[in-house]
Amino acid sequence: MPKVSIGLVQMKMESEPAKNLQKAVKLIGEAARKGAKIVCLPELFTTRYFPQKTKSLGSLPPSFIEKIPGTATQALSSAARENKVTLIGGSVCEKAGNKFFNTSTIFDENGMLIGAYRKMHVPQDEYFFEKDYFAPGDKGFQAFKTRFGKIGALICYDQWFPEAARISALLGAEILFYPTAIGTVDGIEQSEGDWQDAWENVMRGHAIANGMVVATVNRVGREGKMKFWGGSFVCDAFGKTIARAGENEQILVCKVDLEHGKNVREGWRFFYNRRPEAYSRLTKR
C-alpha cells in the first residue's frame, strides 16, 4: 500500500478531561469520514497543559492521571475499532507503579493496543516543567507494524533529538508521528529567532535525513500564559511540506506516498553509508 491517508486532529483543550476525551473520539470519527486511515491526536490531549506550573504530581486531580488500560485507552480502542483506523492516541499522563510517564498508545483498526511509547526526552524549561511530573521513558524507541505501514511515535520534545528519529527509521518506521504541545509564552522573548520556524524545520530535516514521512500534530488555544500555535503539518520523505493546519481547531487529512520514501532512501543511500563504528561518542555523556 504505497499511498495512505493520514489525519491529524488539531484540538483545543477544555478544563474537564471527560469532555476532551469525548471531543477526541468525535474528531477521530470525522477524520475517518474524511478518508484518514491513520489518525493522530495531540500530546496530553485529555487535559490542559498542566506542566506550565511547577507543582507536584500530588497536586493533580485524579482525573488527569491514567492507567493503561484505563478510561482513555478503552475509549480510544473503541474509536479505532468503530472507525477502522490505526490510531496514535496522542499522549496521556500514565501512572505505572510509583512512576508517571508521558505516554502515547497505538491501536490497530480492530481496536487492539499494539504498543505504547513513553516520552524519552523530558524537558525542564520555563513553563515546560515536565520533570516535575514525568519520569524519562523506559520503553526505548519503537516502530509499530500496522496494516497501513510501519509507524513510529515520538512525543513533542523528542523532536529536537535527531537520534530518536534516526533510531525510529532504523527500526523500519515509514511514517514518524509527533504528538505535540508547543507554543509561545507571554513575557518570554524569542531572542533566538522564530520558534515555530525552528520547530518545523528540525522535523523537516529528520524527514530528509531518514527518508520518511514526518507528521506532527499540535494543540491550539490559550492556556494560562501559553498560546499554542497549532500549525500541525505533514512533510514527505524529502522534506516537502504537503499539508499544514492553521491556528484553530482543524482536522488535517492528506495522502502520503510511502513508495516515495523508499525511493529517497535508495537514491540517497544515507543508511548504506552510515559509519556506526565511528559513532561511539553519541553514547557518552
SERO-4910 file (N, C-alpha, C, O; in steps of 0.05 Angstrom, whole numbers):
BEGIN
 pado doro    nc1    nc2    nc3   cac1   cac2   cac3    cc1    cc2    cc3    oc1    oc2    oc3
  Met    A     17    -24      0      0      0      0     18     25      0     24     36     21
  Pro    A     27     34    -24     46     56    -25     35     83    -16     49     99     -5
  Lys    A      8     88    -20     -4    113    -12    -24    108     11    -40     89      9
  Val    A    -24    125     30    -42    122     53    -51    150     62    -35    168     62
  Ser    A    -76    153     70    -86    178     81    -82    179    111    -90    160    125
  Ile    A    -70    201    120    -67    204    149    -82    229    158    -86    248    143
  Gly    A    -92    228    183   -107    250    194    -95    260    220    -90    244    238
  Leu    A    -91    286    222    -81    299    247   -103    315    259   -115    332    247
  Val    A   -109    309    285   -131    321    299   -120    344    316   -110    339    338
  Gln    A   -121    368    306   -111    392    320   -134    402    338   -154    412    328
  Met    A   -129    401    365   -150    406    384   -145    429    403   -122    436    408
  Lys    A   -166    441    412   -165    460    435   -176    445    459   -197    433    458
  Met    A   -161    446    481   -169    431    505   -186    447    524   -181    471    528
  Glu    A   -205    433    536   -221    445    557   -211    436    584   -192    420    586
  Ser    A   -223    446    606   -212    441    633   -220    413    643   -207    402    661
  Glu    A   -241    401    632   -250    375    641   -241    352    623   -248    352    599
  Pro    A   -225    334    634   -215    312    617   -236    296    603   -233    288    580
  Ala    A   -259    291    616   -280    276    603   -290    289    577   -296    275    558
  Lys    A   -292    315    578   -301    330    554   -280    328    532   -287    326    508
  Asn    A   -254    330    539   -233    328    519   -233    300    506   -229    297    482
  Leu    A   -237    280    522   -237    252    512   -261    249    493   -259    237    472
  Gln    A   -284    259    501   -308    257    485   -304    272    458   -311    262    437
  Lys    A   -292    295    459   -286    311    435   -267    295    417   -271    294    393
  Ala    A   -246    284    429   -226    269    413   -239    246    398   -233    242    374
  Val    A   -256    231    412   -270    208    399   -287    218    375   -287    206    354
  Lys    A   -300    240    379   -317    252    357   -300    260    334   -307    254    311
  Leu    A   -277    273    339   -259    282    317   -245    259    303   -240    261    279
  Ile    A   -240    238    318   -229    214    304   -248    204    283   -240    197    261
  Gly    A   -274    203    291   -295    195    272   -296    213    248   -299    204    225
  Glu    A   -293    239    252   -294    258    230   -270    254    212   -272    256    187
  Ala    A   -246    250    223   -223    245    207   -226    220    190   -218    219    167
  Ala    A   -238    199    202   -242    174    187   -262    179    164   -258    169    142
  Arg    A   -283    195    169   -302    201    147   -290    217    125   -299    217    102
  Lys    A   -268    232    131   -254    247    110   -234    229     96   -219    239     78
  Gly    A   -232    204    103   -215    185     89   -190    177    103   -174    161     93
  Ala    A   -184    187    127   -160    180    141   -159    151    149   -179    141    160
  Lys    A   -137    138    145   -133    110    154   -115    108    178   -116     89    193
  Ile    A    -99    129    182    -83    131    207    -89    158    219    -87    179    205
  Val    A    -96    159    244   -104    184    257    -86    188    282    -80    170    297
  Cys    A    -79    213    286    -62    220    309    -73    244    325    -82    263    313
  Leu    A    -73    241    351    -82    262    369    -58    278    381    -36    268    378
  Pro    A    -63    301    393    -40    316    405    -31    305    432    -43    287    443
  Glu    A     -8    315    441      3    308    467    -15    317    490    -28    338    488
  Leu    A    -18    300    510    -33    305    534    -61    316    527    -70    337    537
  Phe    A    -74    302    509    -99    313    497   -123    312    516   -143    325    511
  Thr    A   -121    297    538   -144    296    556   -145    320    576   -165    324    590
  Thr    A   -123    335    577   -121    356    598   -111    382    586   -100    383    564
  Arg    A   -114    404    601    -99    428    595    -69    421    600    -62    401    613
  Tyr    A    -51    438    589    -22    433    592    -13    441    620     -4    463    624
  Phe    A    -16    422    639    -10    428    667     19    432    674     25    446    693
  Pro    A     39    422    658     67    425    666     77    454    663    101    459    669
  Gln    A     60    473    655     70    501    655     72    512    684     82    533    688
  Lys    A     62    496    703     64    504    732     83    485    746     83    461    741
  Thr    A     98    495    765    117    479    780    103    467    804    110    474    827
  Lys    A     85    450    799     72    436    821     78    406    819     89    397    799
  Ser    A     72    392    841     79    363    841     56    347    830     34    356    827
  Leu    A     62    322    824     42    303    815     19    301    835     -4    297    827
  Gly    A     25    304    861      5    301    881    -16    323    880    -38    320    891
  Ser    A    -10    345    865    -29    366    863    -48    362    840    -68    377    837
  Leu    A    -43    342    823    -61    338    800    -87    324    808    -87    307    826
  Pro    A   -109    332    797   -134    318    802   -132    289    792   -118    284    772
  Pro    A   -144    270    805   -143    242    797   -152    238    768   -142    220    754
  Ser    A   -170    255    758   -180    252    731   -158    259    710   -162    252    687
  Phe    A   -136    272    718   -115    278    699    -96    254    695    -81    253    676
  Ile    A    -98    234    712    -79    212    712    -93    187    702   -115    179    710
  Glu    A    -79    173    683    -90    149    671    -73    125    678    -49    126    682
  Lys    A    -87    102    679    -73     76    678    -78     64    651    -98     70    638
  Ile    A    -60     47    643    -63     33    617    -64      3    622    -44     -8    631
  Pro    A    -86    -10    616   -111      1    604   -126     17    625   -123     14    649
  Gly    A   -143     36    615   -158     53    632   -180     67    616   -186     58    594
  Thr    A   -191     88    627   -214    102    615   -207    112    587   -222    107    568
  Ala    A   -184    125    584   -177    137    558   -171    115    537   -181    116    515
  Thr    A   -156     95    545   -149     74    526   -173     58    517   -175     50    494
  Gln    A   -192     54    535   -216     40    528   -232     56    507   -243     44    488
  Ala    A   -234     82    511   -249     99    492   -234    100    465   -247     99    444
  Leu    A   -207    102    466   -192    103    441   -193     76    426   -195     76    401
  Ser    A   -193     54    441   -195     28    428   -221     26    413   -222     16    391
  Ser    A   -243     34    426   -269     33    413   -270     51    388   -281     44    368
  Ala    A   -258     75    390   -258     93    368   -242     82    344   -251     85    321
  Ala    A   -220     69    350   -204     57    328   -220     35    315   -220     33    290
  Arg    A   -232     18    331   -247     -5    320   -272      4    304   -277     -6    283
  Glu    A   -287     23    315   -311     32    302   -306     47    276   -322     46    258
  Asn    A   -283     60    275   -276     76    251   -256     62    232   -249     72    211
  Lys    A   -247     38    241   -229     22    224   -203     38    217   -195     38    194
  Val    A   -192     51    237   -167     66    233   -145     57    252   -151     47    274
  Thr    A   -121     60    243    -98     58    261    -97     84    276    -99    106    264
  Leu    A    -94     83    303    -96    107    319    -72    111    337    -64     93    352
  Ile    A    -59    135    335    -39    143    354    -53    161    374    -61    183    368
  Gly    A    -56    151    399    -72    165    419    -59    188    432    -59    190    457
  Gly    A    -46    206    416    -33    229    428    -15    221    451      2    204    447
  Ser    A    -20    232    474     -8    221    498    -25    228    522    -41    247    521
  Val    A    -20    214    544    -34    218    569    -14    217    592      9    207    588
  Cys    A    -22    227    615     -5    224    639    -11    196    651    -32    191    663
  Glu    A      8    178    647      4    150    655     17    145    682     40    152    687
  Lys    A      3    132    700     14    122    725     20     92    722      3     76    715
  Ala    A     45     85    727     54     57    725     71     51    750     93     61    752
  Gly    A     60     37    769     73     32    794     75     59    809     55     72    813
  Asn    A     99     66    817    103     92    831    113    114    813    120    136    822
  Lys    A    114    109    787    124    128    768    101    139    750     80    126    747
  Phe    A    107    162    738     88    174    720    103    180    694    125    189    694
  Phe    A     90    174    671    102    177    645     83    193    627     59    193    630
  Asn    A     95    206    607     80    219    586     79    198    563     99    193    549
  Thr    A     56    185    560     54    160    544     35    162    521     12    172    524
  Ser    A     44    153    498     28    150    475     20    121    470     37    103    474
  Thr    A     -5    116    463    -14     89    458    -22     87    429    -31    106    416
  Ile    A    -17     63    417    -22     58    389    -41     34    386    -37     13    398
  Phe    A    -62     38    370    -83     18    366    -85     11    337    -82     28    319
  Asp    A    -91    -14    331    -96    -22    304   -126    -18    297   -141     -9    314
  Glu    A   -133    -24    272   -161    -18    263   -182    -36    276   -206    -32    272
  Asn    A   -173    -57    291   -191    -74    306   -193    -65    335   -207    -77    351
  Gly    A   -180    -43    342   -181    -33    369   -161    -45    388   -162    -40    412
  Met    A   -144    -62    377   -124    -75    394   -101    -56    401    -91    -42    383
  Leu    A    -93    -55    426    -70    -39    434    -45    -54    425    -38    -75    436
  Ile    A    -31    -43    405     -8    -56    394     18    -46    405     40    -57    399
  Gly    A     17    -25    421     41    -15    433     37     11    448     17     24    446
  Ala    A     58     18    463     58     44    478     86     55    478    105     40    480
  Tyr    A     88     81    476    114     94    477    113    115    499     95    131    501
  Arg    A    134    114    516    137    133    538    158    154    530    181    147    524
  Lys    A    151    179    531    168    201    523    196    198    535    199    198    560
  Met    A    216    196    518    243    192    528    257    217    537    271    216    557
  His    A    254    239    523    267    264    529    247    282    544    227    290    532
  Val    A    252    288    568    234    304    585    245    331    590    267    334    602
  Pro    A    232    353    581    243    380    584    239    391    612    222    381    628
  Gln    A    255    411    619    251    426    644    260    454    637    283    462    640
  Asp    A    240    470    628    245    497    619    223    514    629    202    504    638
  Glu    A    226    540    626    205    559    636    178    553    623    176    554    598
  Tyr    A    159    546    639    131    539    631    130    512    617    109    504    607
  Phe    A    152    497    616    151    469    607    165    452    629    186    440    624
  Phe    A    154    452    653    166    440    676    159    410    678    149    401    698
  Glu    A    165    395    657    156    367    655    171    349    674    160    328    682
  Lys    A    195    355    682    210    338    700    197    338    728    202    320    744
  Asp    A    181    358    734    166    358    759    145    337    760    134    330    781
  Tyr    A    138    327    737    115    308    735    123    281    724    113    260    733
  Phe    A    141    280    704    145    255    689    173    244    692    193    259    694
  Ala    A    174    217    694    200    203    692    207    200    663    189    199    646
  Pro    A    233    198    656    240    192    629    230    165    620    229    146    636
  Gly    A    222    162    595    211    137    585    231    114    588    255    117    587
  Asp    A    219     90    593    236     67    597    230     44    577    238     21    581
  Lys    A    216     51    556    210     30    536    227     32    511    225     16    493
  Gly    A    244     53    510    261     57    487    245     66    463    221     71    464
  Phe    A    259     68    440    246     77    415    235     52    401    246     30    403
  Gln    A    213     56    387    200     33    375    188     40    348    185     63    341
  Ala    A    182     19    332    167     23    307    145      1    308    151    -22    316
  Phe    A    121      8    299     98    -10    302     88    -18    274     83     -1    257
  Lys    A     86    -43    270     76    -54    245     45    -51    244     32    -61    262
  Thr    A     35    -38    224      6    -35    221     -2    -44    193     15    -48    175
  Arg    A    -28    -46    189    -38    -53    162    -31    -32    141    -29    -38    117
  Phe    A    -26     -7    150    -21     14    131      8     23    130     14     44    120
  Gly    A     26      7    140     54     13    140     65     12    168     51     10    188
  Lys    A     92     14    170    105     14    196    108     43    205    118     60    191
  Ile    A    100     48    230     99     75    240    115     78    266    118     58    281
  Gly    A    126    102    270    139    108    296    123    130    309    109    146    296
  Ala    A    126    131    336    113    152    351    133    163    371    142    149    389
  Leu    A    139    189    369    154    203    389    137    226    400    115    230    390
  Ile    A    145    240    421    128    259    434    143    286    437    163    287    451
  Cys    A    132    307    425    140    335    429    170    339    431    184    339    411
  Tyr    A    181    342    456    209    350    460    228    330    446    251    337    440
  Asp    A    219    306    442    235    286    427    242    297    399    262    288    387
  Gln    A    226    316    389    230    326    362    257    340    358    266    343    335
  Trp    A    269    349    380    295    363    377    319    345    377    342    354    375
  Phe    A    314    319    379    336    300    381    338    282    356    320    265    352
  Pro    A    358    286    339    360    271    314    363    241    319    356    224    303
  Glu    A    375    234    342    379    206    348    353    190    350    351    168    341
  Ala    A    332    203    361    306    190    365    294    184    338    284    162    333
  Ala    A    295    204    319    284    199    293    300    178    277    288    161    264
  Arg    A    326    179    280    343    160    265    338    132    275    336    113    258
  Ile    A    336    127    301    331    101    311    304     91    302    301     67    294
  Ser    A    284    108    302    257    100    293    259     91    264    246     71    256
  Ala    A    274    106    247    277     99    219    292     72    216    285     56    199
  Leu    A    313     69    232    328     44    230    311     20    238    316     -3    230
  Leu    A    291     24    255    273      3    263    252     -2    242    235    -20    245
  Gly    A    252     14    221    234      9    198    211     29    196    194     25    178
  Ala    A    209     50    212    187     68    211    187     82    183    207     93    174
  Glu    A    163     81    170    159     95    145    146    122    149    149    140    133
  Ile    A    131    124    171    119    149    179    125    153    208    121    135    224
  Leu    A    134    177    215    140    184    243    121    205    252    119    227    241
  Phe    A    106    199    274     86    218    285     97    231    310    110    218    326
  Tyr    A     92    257    313     99    272    336     74    285    349     68    307    340
  Pro    A     61    273    368     41    287    383     55    309    400     75    304    412
  Thr    A     44    333    399     59    356    409     41    376    424     17    378    420
  Ala    A     54    390    443     41    413    457     62    435    458     79    435    476
  Ile    A     61    454    439     82    475    438     70    501    429     52    501    412
  Gly    A     80    523    440     70    549    433     88    570    445    111    565    453
  Thr    A     78    595    445     93    617    456     83    624    484     60    617    491
  Val    A    101    636    499     94    643    527     95    673    531    114    687    523
  Asp    A     73    684    542     72    713    547     96    722    564    103    709    584
  Gly    A    110    743    555    132    754    570    159    742    565    179    752    576
  Ile    A    160    721    549    186    709    542    193    716    513    178    709    495
  Glu    A    215    731    510    223    740    483    235    717    467    251    701    478
  Gln    A    229    716    442    240    695    424    267    706    412    269    712    388
  Ser    A    286    710    430    311    723    421    327    707    402    343    718    386
  Glu    A    324    680    402    340    663    384    330    665    356    346    661    337
  Gly    A    305    672    352    292    672    326    264    662    329    253    660    351
  Asp    A    252    654    306    224    645    306    222    616    315    233    598    302
  Trp    A    209    612    338    208    584    349    193    566    331    200    543    328
  Gln    A    171    575    319    155    558    302    171    549    277    169    526    268
  Asp    A    186    568    266    202    560    243    223    539    250    226    519    236
  Ala    A    236    542    273    256    522    282    243    496    287    253    475    279
  Trp    A    219    496    300    204    472    306    198    456    280    201    432    279
  Glu    A    188    471    260    181    457    235    206    448    220    207    426    209
  Asn    A    226    465    219    250    459    203    265    435    213    276    419    198
  Val    A    267    432    240    282    410    251    269    383    243    283    364    238
  Met    A    243    383    243    229    358    235    230    353    205    231    330    197
  Arg    A    230    374    190    234    371    161    262    358    156    265    341    138
  Gly    A    281    366    172    308    355    170    308    325    177    322    309    164
  His    A    292    317    197    291    289    204    279    273    180    288    251    174
  Ala    A    259    284    167    247    271    144    267    266    122    269    244    111
  Ile    A    283    287    116    303    285     95    325    265    102    332    248     86
  Ala    A    336    268    126    358    252    134    351    222    136    369    205    133
  Asn    A    325    216    140    317    189    144    299    177    123    291    154    124
  Gly    A    293    193    103    276    184     81    249    174     90    240    152     81
  Met    A    236    189    108    210    180    117    191    204    120    199    227    123
  Val    A    165    198    119    145    219    124    145    227    153    148    209    171
  Val    A    142    253    159    140    262    186    114    277    189    107    295    172
  Ala    A     98    271    209     72    283    214     71    293    243     76    277    262
  Thr    A     65    318    247     65    330    274     38    342    279     27    357    263
  Val    A     26    336    302      0    347    309      2    363    336     11    352    356
  Asn    A     -5    388    335     -3    406    358    -31    412    369    -51    407    356
  Arg    A    -32    424    392    -56    434    403    -59    464    397    -40    476    387
  Val    A    -82    476    402    -87    504    396   -100    517    420   -110    503    439
  Gly    A   -101    544    419   -115    558    440    -97    569    462    -73    563    463
  Arg    A   -108    585    479    -94    597    501    -99    582    527   -122    576    533
  Glu    A    -78    575    541    -80    562    567    -61    577    586    -36    574    584
  Gly    A    -71    592    605    -54    607    623    -38    628    607    -50    643    592
  Lys    A    -12    627    610      5    646    595     15    635    568     30    648    554
  Met    A      5    611    561     15    599    537     -6    600    515    -30    596    519
  Lys    A      4    607    491    -13    607    467     -2    585    448     19    589    437
  Phe    A    -17    564    445     -8    542    427    -14    549    399    -37    557    392
  Trp    A      6    547    381      3    558    355     -8    539    334    -11    547    310
  Gly    A    -15    515    341    -26    497    321     -5    490    301     17    481    308
  Gly    A    -10    496    275     10    492    254     17    463    249     38    457    238
  Ser    A     -1    444    256      4    416    251     11    413    221     -1    426    204
  Phe    A     29    395    215     38    392    187     47    364    181     53    348    198
  Val    A     48    359    155     58    334    144     79    340    123     73    357    105
  Cys    A    102    328    124    121    332    103    130    304     92    130    285    107
  Asp    A    137    304     66    144    279     54    172    271     61    186    285     76
  Ala    A    182    249     49    208    238     56    231    254     45    254    247     49
  Phe    A    225    276     31    247    294     23    243    322     34    254    341     24
  Gly    A    226    323     54    223    348     69    203    368     58    200    390     68
  Lys    A    189    361     36    169    379     25    144    379     42    132    357     47
  Thr    A    135    402     51    111    404     67     87    401     49     83    418     31
  Ile    A     71    380     53     48    375     35     21    382     47      1    383     33
  Ala    A     21    388     73     -4    398     86      4    412    112     22    403    126
  Arg    A    -11    434    118     -6    448    142    -32    460    153    -47    471    137
  Ala    A    -36    458    178    -60    469    191    -55    498    199    -32    507    200
  Gly    A    -77    512    206    -75    539    216    -73    540    246    -62    523    259
  Glu    A    -85    562    258    -83    566    287   -107    557    302   -108    560    326
  Asn    A   -128    547    288   -153    539    301   -156    509    300   -141    495    288
  Glu    A   -177    499    314   -183    471    313   -187    462    284   -200    476    268
  Gln    A   -176    439    277   -177    430    249   -170    401    248   -154    391    264
  Ile    A   -182    387    229   -174    360    222   -159    361    195   -171    368    175
  Leu    A   -134    356    196   -117    357    172   -114    329    161   -102    312    174
  Val    A   -124    324    137   -123    298    124   -108    301     98   -114    319     82
  Cys    A    -88    284     93    -74    284     67    -64    256     61    -61    239     79
  Lys    A    -58    252     36    -46    226     28    -16    229     27     -5    249     18
  Val    A     -2    208     36     27    207     35     35    182     18     21    161     19
  Asp    A     57    185      4     67    164    -14     90    150     -1    112    160      0
  Leu    A     86    126      9    107    111     22    128    101      2    151     97     10
  Glu    A    120     96    -22    139     88    -43    160    110    -48    183    104    -53
  His    A    151    135    -46    170    157    -49    192    156    -28    215    160    -34
  Gly    A    184    149     -3    204    146     18    224    125     12    248    128     17
  Lys    A    215    102      1    234     81     -6    253     90    -28    276     83    -27
  Asn    A    242    105    -47    259    115    -68    280    134    -58    303    134    -67
  Val    A    272    151    -39    291    170    -27    313    155    -13    337    162    -16
  Arg    A    306    135      3    326    120     18    346    106     -1    370    106      3
  Glu    A    335     94    -22    352     80    -41    369    100    -57    393     94    -62
  Gly    A    357    122    -65    372    141    -82    394    155    -67    416    159    -78
  Trp    A    389    164    -43    409    180    -28    427    163    -11    448    171     -3
  Arg    A    418    139     -4    434    118      8    448    127     35    470    120     41
  Phe    A    433    144     50    444    152     75    448    129     94    468    128    109
  Phe    A    430    109     94    433     87    112    456     68    103    470     57    120
  Tyr    A    459     65     77    480     47     68    508     58     75    527     43     80
  Asn    A    510     84     76    537     97     80    542    106    109    560    121    114
  Arg    A    525     96    127    530    102    155    556     90    165    565     70    153
  Arg    A    568    101    186    592     91    198    588     87    228    600    101    244
  Pro    A    572     67    235    566     62    264    591     59    281    591     67    304
  Glu    A    612     48    270    637     44    286    649     70    294    666     71    313
  Ala    A    642     92    282    653    118    288    635    135    306    641    158    311
  Tyr    A    613    124    314    592    140    328    592    135    358    573    143    371
  Ser    A    612    123    370    611    116    398    608    140    416    597    138    438
  Arg    A    618    163    407    615    188    423    586    194    429    581    208    449
  Leu    A    568    186    412    540    192    417    529    179    442    509    188    453
  Thr    A    541    158    451    531    144    475    545    152    500    540    140    522
  Lys    A    562    173    499    576    182    522    564    209    530    557    225    513
  Arg    A    562    214    556    553    239    567    575    260    566    571    283    574
***
